Amino acid sequence: MEGALLAAAALRVNGHRPLLMDLEAVHDDDHVIALYRERGLWGGIAKSNFAGLRFRSPVYRTLRELALSYFEHYYNLRGERTLRNYSVPVNLAPLDRCHWMTAEEDVWCVPERLIAAKHSPLFPHKVALALPRLDRRSFEAGLHGRVKH
């Protein structure tokens, strides 16, 4: 969340709307992406300990395409592919009243807005039931550079 907020603030300062998208998972944490558009195509900026869940160049025609680009890299520590849903873009400009760009304390107005946003499934539930686990090599590659707490 913090990385996406920082990216949304930086994008806003550089002339973009402050947009976020929530990626919902099962048996895993959600992931939040700062969205931007260039030449009518979507890109995303995020921070993650998993290498494949970070930056995306603006080459995606739809938000679904962008969300699907995270699918292969979105897995939990059991190797289960966990990404299921994505949200509509959430514009943070109406939340300026809670000072999301400058507050020193938590800005719960942002995650509350993300949770309330309309989410769409990436694929039918039946497909999710048959997903294979991630292979060991891909699993380890995604953890490259991971910060352990």
N, C-alpha and C positions, 0 to 999 in steps of 0.2 A: 504494500500500500504506500509506504513512504517514498519508494523510488518512483512510483507512478505519479504521486502528488508533485514531487520535485520536477519531474519531466513535464507534467501538465502546466506548472507555473512557468518553466523555461519556454515551453512552446507558446504560451500566452504572451510573454514578454516579447517574443519574436513574431507576433502577428497572427498566431493561430488561435482558434477557440480552445478553451481548456476542457477537453473531452476525455472521459475515462470509459473503459469497457471492462466488465467483470467476467472472468472465466470461472465457471462453477465446476467443481469436481466432486467425485464420490471417494470416500476413504482417503481424503487428501485435503490440503488447503486450497482455497480459491486463489486466483492470481488476478492482479489488476494491471491493466495496460493503459498508458496514455496514448491517445489516438491523434493522428494528424493526417491531412490530405495534401497531396501535391499532384497537380495535373489530373485531378479527379480520381486518384487512386489512394487507397488507405495504407498507412504504415503504423507501426507501434513502437513504443519505448517502454521498457520495464526493467526491473532489477530482480534477479533471482540467484539463488545458489546453484541452480541447475543451468548449465551452459546454454541449452537450447531455448530457454524461456525469456530471452532478452530482446534485443532490437530486431525490428523488421523494417526493411526498406519499403517505400510506398509503391508497391507493385500489385496490390490486391484490389480487384474490382468491387468486391463486396466485403462487408464485415464478417460474413460467414467464411469466406475464403481466408481472410486474415486469421480468424479463430482456428480454422482447421490447420493452418500452418504451425500451430503450437501442439497439435495432437500427438505426433510421434515423440515429442520431447517432454510430454506431460505425464509423469508416472510417479508413483510413490516408492518408498524404500523396499517394498515387496516386489517391485517390478510390474505392478499392475498399471495399465493405461487408465487414467482416471478422469480425463477431461470429458465433460458431458454437455454443458450449456454455455451460451454466451449471451451477454446483455446488449440491449440497444445502447447507443452512445449516451453517456450521462454528462450533460453540460454543467460544469461547476460554477459558471458565472452567477446563476441565481443563489449560490451559496456564499457569495462574497460577504453577506451579513454575518456569517460565522467565522470570517477571516481565515479561510482555509489556506491561504498563501503565506500568512504571517504569524498565525497563532503559535504560542510557545507550548500550549497545552494540547491535549488530544482534540481532534476535530471530528467528533462522532457523527456530525451531520453528513459527512462524505460516505462512510460505509453504510449508514442508514439509507441514503439515497441509492446506493448501488444495490443493496439487498432488495429494495422496493422496485427497482427497474424491471421492465419486462425482459424475460430471458427466453431464449429459444433453444431447443435441442439441436445438437450437431448431427445426430443420426437417430434412427428408431431404437427403442429400448432393447428389442430383440438382438440387434447388432451388438450392443454393449455386452450382452450375456455371453457372446462367443468370442470376445476379444482375447487374443493370445497375450501372454506376458512378454515383456521386453526381453530380448536376448542379452546375455551377459556383457558382451562387448559394447553394445549401445548403452546399456545401463551405466557402465563404468565411464564411458566417454562423456555422458551427460553430467557426471559428478566432477569432471575435471575443474579444478579451481574452487571447489566447494569449500565454504567456510564452516568449520565445525564449531558448535557452541558448547 
